[in-house]
Amino acid sequence: MKKNYFLIVLSLIFISGRAQDFNFGNVSIKELQEQSYVKDTTITAAVLYAKTKVYYTYSQGVGFELIKEVCKRIKLYSKEGFDHANHVENLYKNGYEEERLSSLKAVTYNLIDGRIEKTKMGKESIFKSEYSENYDQVKFTLPKLREGAVIEYKYKIRSPFLFNIGRVVLQDYIPIVKMEVDITAPEYFNFRKFTSGYLPINLKESVANGSVIINGNQYDNKLNKYKIYASSVAPFKREPYCGNTKNYISAITFELSYIKYPNGVTKNYASSWKDVIKRVFDSDSFGEELAKNNYFKEEVDQLLIGVTDPKERVTKIFDFVKQKIKWNEQLSMWSYKGVKKAYKEGVGNTADINLILAAMLKYAKLDTDMVLVGTTRQAVSLFPTLDGFDDVICRVRFDDNSTVYLDASDIWSTPNVLPDRVLYGNGRLVAASGVEQIVNFRTNNASKLQYIVQCDMDINGGIKGKAKCQQKEYLAYNFRKKYGFDSATRSLGSHIQKKFDLTSVEHYQCNGHQEFGEVITEKFSFEAQNQVEVIGDEIFFSPMLFLKNAENIFKSDERKYPVDFGYGYTHDYMVTIAIPEGYKVTEAPQSGILKLPDSMGQFIYQLSIKSSMLQLHVTEKISSPLILTEYYPALKEFYNKVIAKENEQVVLKKV
């Protein structure tokens, strides 16, 4: 990739009109002959043209409807770009009203013997399913994909939800050669606009004349028009520890502020957080469900016999709910089938499970509030609205002012250890009293990893030894979630051997992985033949051996959005190496400390040499789970120095 590609091309070059006609079906031989993306030959696919058109229609007996038309043409340069031939559209529904997708057309174009071959997508490639209680999902995949193909699709969404222009995304994970956004709304609909992302957005606003016939009467009106034309839109670059990229990709959001029809009263849609909270607790699917407790009283009373400590009561109830009710894989803020039914059947969505958990905690006289969650499935909301949330969890506050966050829908979670969709999302605590506050799920409490390695080195550079690894908090959670309770994969330590490229791993043991909240301990014996270099009568090696990092994962010269580690962590390494008899240390790394600014992290390297024994103690600590862009150069340089230090070598010489 060209060095300055993301510095130069990551900008929108706005134009006043279209220089080329991109009518559907008008794919050219030139587009099919194109071998690579002109600005970057490593690109696997590119959007040649994308248009989003949004407008309102009116018909007798139906009223106003919101129409969204989408058209997109994509070039597939290689097989790695074929994923872009899959498209997903979520359709909102609420009770008996729902959005409907129609007029779907999709075609794949291939160049065969100098002629364009067209393959239309059939109905068998279209799948509709229920995504959640509030969304249906339509998926489709373009057929007959080949390297160099061009795909094209278009469709229309008809919506009764007049407020739902929502978020218009202006960037993709692949380049966009040309893009148009055209939104037209009658003057009756007043919107507030919010932009996100780091690309400049040149929104052109104008007013045109229009009219609408309502109940046989024609009303002249003004049409508010919003247009964006852009070309050479650079792709959003996924960086290490990128968190929820939907928060950083460039987009514009339209919030309906109010509607005022001719000779009608103004209907306000803009909400305050006080309005949002009232709607939550007044809802039959939330506040009313939270107040119910008769269905579980006997079991909770039995569960808490003799348990007086508040934190122990929380743990007892939390573990009980996790085992009692299985998550059905649906996220929701609302209990649509009711908590009693979910409790009886032993299965429910996230709201069912966590409303039951909260009701039990309240019944146990614990100070419990609900936290609305916008998960990583969507971008953070920029204004007070329930549409920015799709999940809910609990918070308990104790008399010592400490708090614990709980999500019983995730079997692997523990108190204050939340699933990634929540951790990297956003939250807002809401109470029936009207109190609300933003919740940051990132925790400064360090998740700990410790390696203790003891080994012997022979004169040929072979290493044999034993190692113990312990993991706590989020690191233990990630281990359990990856490997589950099945120890078959771990019984031979295959994952250890693969991770560290060891010659062999034997006598592998794993303890604590089946006990939530406990430290996970792995023990194993190993052999390594590739950690040491022998040249003549000298031996060269890094005292960190296989625990060292080979390269810095932060490679970009600059970064447009924060580094999101999710949680603070401490990695602790203690390595003891017995050097071969007849050799002595002639060179060794110096001990030292590297620090990030503002106490965000540090790296401590301590090496001691005692006769024929090397002892190394390394501690790497990140105290700030979210590091802002202005600190990125310091973070990158910090890890450059860390990698260099980890790879510094000890030199042994034969006596």
N, C-alpha and C positions, 0 to 999 in steps of 0.2 A: 504494500500500500504506500502511496506517495506520502512523504513525511508530512507535508502541510495540507493534506487533503481535508482533514476535518477542521482546519483553521480557516481555509479559504472557501471550500464548498459548503460548509455548514452555514449557509445563509440563504435567504429566499430572495431571488431576483424577480421582482414584480414587474409585470408588463401590463399595458393598458388594454390589450386584446389578444385574441388568438391568432397566431401566424399560420396555423395548419388546422385542417378539418379532421377531427377524430370521430367521425360518425361510426357507430357500431357496425362492424362487419367490414370496415374499410382498411383491413390490415394489408400492408404492402410487402412485396418481395424484399425490398431493402431492409425492412424491419426483421424479416426472417433470416436474411443473410448475415445480419450483424453477429459477429463472433464473440465480442466482449464489450463491456461497458466502457465508453470512451474515457471516462475520468479515472477509472480504477479497474484494472483487468482482473482483480481478485473477486469482484462482485459476482455473486451467483445468480442474481435476478434483479430486475429493475421494473418499476412501474412506469410505463411509457406515457400513460394518461390516466388521470383519475378525476372524476367529476361527481360532486355532491350537489343536488338541487333540492331545496326545501321550500314548500309553499303551502298555502291554505286553499281549500275549495269549500263551496257552500252548496247544499242541495236541500230541497224541501223534504221535511220529514226526518232528515238526518242532522241538519245544521252544519256547522263548520267541522272540517276534518283536516288533519295535518298530513301532508304528503311528503315523503322523502324518496327521491330517486337517486340511485347509485349506479355509476358506470365505471368500469376499470379495465385497463389493458396492461398486461404484464409480460415481459420478456423473460424467458427461462434460459439462462446461459449454460447452466450445467445441472447435473442431477441433484447437486446439493441445494439447488433453488426450487426443487419440485414441491417442497412444503408450501410454497406460496400459491399453489394451485388448489389448496384447501381453504375454504372460506366459512366463517361462522357468523351468524347474525342472531342476536338476542332480541326477542319480541316481548314487550311489556304487556302484562295483563293484570286486571284488577276486578275481581268478581266476574260479572258477565261481559265486561268490555275487554277487548284485546286488540293488539296490533296484528295486521295481516300482511304477509308478504305475497306479492303477485308479480306477474309479467317477468318471471325469471327466464333469462336466456343466457346460455354459456356455450362457448365454442373454443375448441383448440385448433390452432393453425400450425401445420408442419410444411416444410418445403421438401417435396419429393420429386427428384429428377427435374428440378427447375420449375415445378408447378406447385401451386398452393393447394394443400389438402385440408379440407375443413371437416372437423368431427364435432357434431353437436352433443352436448351432455344430455343423457336420458334421465327419466324419472327415477331409475334405479340408483342414481348417484346422489339423490336428494334425500336427506333424513331429517325428520322433525321429532323432537323429544321434549319432555318437560325438564327444564333446567333447574327450576325452583318454583315455589308457589306463585311468584310474581313474574316469572319469565319462562317462555318457551324458547327453544333453540332450533334454528334451521342450519344444517350443515350441508355443504355440497363440495364435490371434488371433480375437477375437470378431467376428461378422459384422454387417453392416448398421448401421454406426455413423452416428449423426446427432447434431448439437448438441442437448444436453438429454437424451440417452439415459442409461439406467442399465444397466450390465452386471453380471453375477453369475456366479461360477464356484465349483465345489468339486471336490475330488479327494482321494484317499487314497494314501499311500505306505506300502508294506509293506517292512520292512527286516530282514535277518538280522543286521545290525550293531548289537548291543545298546548299544554305547557312543555311538551316533551321534545323540543328541538334538541335540548341537552348539549352534549359535548361533541364538537366537530373536530376530529383529529386531523392535523395538518402536516404530519410527518409519519414516516414508516420506518421499519427496520431495514429496508432496502431503499435505494435512491428513487426519487420521483422526478421524472423528466419534465412533466407538465401537469399542473393541477388547477382545477377550478372549483370554487365554492360559490354558490348562488342561492341566497336566502331572501325570500320575499314574504312580508307579513303585512296584513291590513293595519291601518292605524289603530284599530280597536285593541291590538295586542301590543303591550309595551314591555320591552325586554331590557334587562341589565346584562352587560357583557363582561366576561372575565377571560383573560388570557393566561396560559401557563406554558412552561418550557422556555428554552433559551434562544430560539430563533426569532428574529423580528417578524412581526405580522402586520402587513399593510392592508388594513380593512378599508375598503371604499364604501361609503354610505351615500345614498341618494334617495330622492322621493319621486314617485311617478303617480299618475292619475289612474284610478281604478273605479270599479263599481261592483255592487252586489245586490241581488234581488232577494229580499226577505219578505215572506208572506205576500208576495205579489207586488211589493213596493221596491222600486229601484233606489238605492242609496249610493250616491257618489262618495268616494273616499280616497284617501291617500294611501299609497303602498310604500312602506319602508323597505328599501333594498340594501342588502349587505353582500358585497362581492369581494372575493379574494382570487387573484390570479398569481400563480407562482411557477417558477421553473428552476430546474437544477436544485431541487430540495435534497440536501444530503441526508443519508440515513441516520437514524438514532443509533449511536454506538453503545452497545452493552459493554460496560466496564466491570471489572471484578467488584464484588460487594455493591451491587447497584440497587439493592432494595426493591421497591415497587417502581418500575420504570414508567408506569402509566402516569405517575406524578410529575415526570420530567420531560416526557415527549411533548412536542409543541401542539397546542390545541386552543380552541376558543369555545367557551361555554356560554350559552344563552339561557338566562333565567327569566321566566315570565313573571313580571312584576305585578301587572294588573290587566284586566280586560274591561273595556267599556264600549258596549254596543250603542248604536244610534238610539237616542231617547231612553237609554237604560242607565241603571246605576252602576257604579264602579265596583267590580269584584276584585279584591286584592288577593294575590297569590304569594307575594313575598312574605316570608315568615320571620319571626324572631325565634330565638332558642326557647323562650318561654312558651310560644305557641307550639313548637315542635314537641316539647316535653308534655304539654297538656294533651296533645293528640296521642302520644304514646300511652300515657296512663289512663286515658279515657277509652282506649281501644279494648273491645271485647277479647281481642287476640293477644293482648299483652297485660294491661293493668288488671283486668278481671281474672285472667288466668293466674297471675302472680298472687292474687289474694286467696286462692283456693288452697286448703291444706287438709281437709278431712280424709282425703284418699290415702295419705301416707302417715298419719299420726301414729298409729300403732307400731309400725315398723321403725319409725324414727325414735319413738320412746324406748323401744327395746334396744335399739342400736346404741343409745347414749346412756344406758344404765351405768352408773359409777364413773362417768366421764365428766369431769368438771372443768378441766382446763380448756379455755376457749379455742386455742390453736389445735388441740387434739380433737375437739368437737368438729372443727372445720374439716380436718383430715378424714375423720370417720365418715362424715356425710358425703364429702367429695368422692372418696373411694367407693362408697356405696352406690352413688348415682352412676359413676362410670361403669360399674359392673351390672347395674340394674337395667340401664337403657342404652341400646346400641344406636349409634348415629347412622342415619339413612343416606348420608353423603350430601344432604341438601342444606345450604346455608339459608338462614332466615332470621328476621327480627320478630316474626309473628308465629304464634302457635295456631296453625290453621285447623288441625283436627282436635285440638284441646289437650291439655296436659294430662287429664285423667285417662284418656284413651291411650296416649303415648306411654304413660306409666304402666297401664294394664298390659299393653301389647309388648312392651319392652323395646320399642323402637320409635325414633322421632327425629325431627330436624334439630338444628342447633338451638333454636328458640325453645322448643319443647324441653330439651334437656336442661338448659341453663335457667329457664324459668322455674322448673321443678327444683333444681339445685338451690336457687335463691329463696324459693318459698320454704324449703326445709331449713335453710340457714336462719331465716327470719323467725321461723317457728322455734328454733333452738336459741332464741334471744341473742342472736349475733347481728351486729351492725352491718347490714348488707345493702348494697346499691347495685343497680344495673349499669353496664357500660355498653353503649351502642358502638358497633365496630364497622368501619369501612375496610374490608379486607383487601388483599392484593389483587382481587379480581376486578377492582375498579379504582379510579383515581380519587384522591381526597376531594371532598366537596368544598367549594370556595364560599359557600353561603349557607345560612340556616335552612336545612331541609332534611327530610327523612330519606330522600332518594340517594343521599350520599352514603347510606349505611346498608349493609346486607347481613349483619350478624349481631350477636349479643353475647356478652359474658358477664361474670359477677365480680364484684369487689367487696372484700370484708375489711373493716377497720377495727383494730383492737384498742384496748384502753391505753396502751403505750404509744398510740398514734401510728404504729406500724400498720401496713396494709398488705393484702395478698390478693392477687388476681387469679381467677379460676375459670377454666373452660373444660367442663366435664364431657363435652362431645368428642374430645380427642383422648383415646385410651392411653396414649403415651405421655400425655401432659401431667405435670405435677404442679402444686401451688407455686405461682410466679414463674412457671416455665410454660410458655404458650406456643401453640402451633405457629408455623411460619406465616400463614395467611393473616394471623392476628398480629404477631410480633412486628412484621414489616408493614402493617396497615396503620390505621389511625383510629382513635377512640374518643368518645365523649361520655363522661359519666353523667347520668341523669337520675334525679331523685323525684319522688312523688311530691315533695315539698316545692319543687321548681328549681332547685339548685342544679347547676350544670357546670362542668369544667372540662377542658381538653385533657386527654390522657395520653401520655407518651409511654408506650410499652417498652421502649428501649431501656435496658437496665444497666446500671454501672456496676452492679454486683458481678464480680468476676466468675465466669465459668472456668473451671480449672482442669488442666491436663498435666499430668506428671509422668515422666519416663525415668526409670532408674535402670541403668545398664552397667553390667560388670562383665568384662571380657578379657581374654588373653590374645596376644598377637604372636604369630610365629615368624621365623626369619624369612619365610616366603611371602609374607603379607597376608596370610590367612587370619581370620578373626573367628573365635568361638566364644560364646558367652551366654548369659541369661539376661532377660529383661522383664521388667514389670511396668505396666501402664495403668494409670488410674484416671478416670474421667468423672466430672461432676456437673451438675446443673444442665445447661443447654447442650454441652458436649455429650453428656450421658443420654439426654433425650434424643439427640441426633443418632447416636449409636443404636439405641433401642428401636427407633423408627426405621432405621436402615436394615437391621438384622432381625428384628422381632424377637420372639422367644425361641426360635428355632436355632439350636446351637450346631446343627449339622454342618453348616457352612464354616463355622468358626472352629470346629473341633480339631481340624488339622492346621488352623492358623493360615489358611490360604490367603485371606485378605491381608494379613500382615506381610507375608512373603511377597505378594504382588505390590503392595504399597511401597515397601522399602527395597525392592529388588534384591532380596536375600537369597543366598544359595539354597538354604534349607531352614525350615522351622519345625521344631519338634516339641513334644510335651506341652502343647497349648492348653491352657485352662482359662475359663472365663467365669467370674462370679459377680453377682449383684445385678445382672442384666434382667432378671425376672422380678426384681423387687423395686417398685417405683420409688424414686426419691433417694435410693441408695447409690453409693459410689460403685461404678463398674470397674472391676479389676481384671486385667489380662496378664497372664504370665506365660512365658515361652522360652525355650532354648533356641539358639540360632547359630548359623554359620554364614560367613560372608567372605567372598573371594575377590570382591571388586571395590573395596573401600581403601585399599592401600597400594601404593606404587613402590616397587623395589628397583633401584637403579644402582648397579654395582654393590658397593658396601654401604649404601644409604637407603633409608626407608622414609617415604613421604606420606602423610595422611592428615586429614582434619580430625581433631579429637572429638568432634561431634558425630563422626562416622556417618551412618545412614540417616541420622536425624537432621542433618543439615538440609537447607533449601538450596536448590541449584540456581534459581533465578528469581528476580523480583517480578511478582505478578502485576505490579503497577508500572505499565510501560508507556502510557500516553504522556506527552509533554504537558498537557493541561487537561483539566476535567471540568465539565460543565454542570455537574450535579454532585451531591455529597457522596462520600464513602460511607456505606451503611453496613457496619459489622453486625448489627442486630443486638449484640450484647457485648459487654466487656469481658475480657478473658485474660487468663494467665497461663502461659506454657512454661513448665519447669522441667529442665533436663539435668540429670546427674549421671555422668559417665565416668566410669573407672576403667582404665586400661593398663594391664600388666604388659610392659614392653619385653621383647625377647632378651634372653640372657646374652651378655656380651655386646650389648648396644647401649649407647648413651644419647641423651638429648643434646643436640648442638644448636637447634633453633626452635623457638616456640612463640606462639601469639602472646601478646601482652594482655593482661586483664584490663577491663575498661567498662565505661557506662556510656550508652547513647540515650538521648532523651528527645522526646517530642515537645514542642512548645506548649505552654499552659497546662502542664502536667497531664497531657493526653495519653502518654505512654512512655515506656522506657525499655531498654535492653541492657541486661547486666551480664558480663562475661568474666568469669573467674576461673583461672587455670593455675593449678599448683602441681609441682613436680617433687615427688618424694622417692629418691633412690630409683627403683625400677618401676615406679607407679605414677601414672598421670591421673589427676582427678580434675574433672571439669564440672562446673555448675553454671548453667545458663538460665536466665529468667527473661522471658519476653512478655510484656504486659501492655494491653490496650485498655485504658481507663475510660475513654470516651467512645461509646458505640457508634455515634454519628459524628463524622468529621466533615466540616463544611469545606466548600471548594477553595476558600482562601488558604486553607492549611494543606491542600493537596501537594504542592511542591515540597513542603517540609516532610510530609508523610512519605512521598516517593523517595526523597533523599535519605530519610531514616532507614527505609528498607534496603536501599542500595548499600548503605553502610552495614546493616545487619547481615545481608547476604555475604558481603565481602568478609566480615568478621567470622561468620560461620565457616567460611571456606579457607580461612588462613590455615597454614599447615605447620605441623610439627615435623622436624627433621631429625631422624635418628642416624647415628653413624656407628659403624662397627668399631669396637675398641681394638 
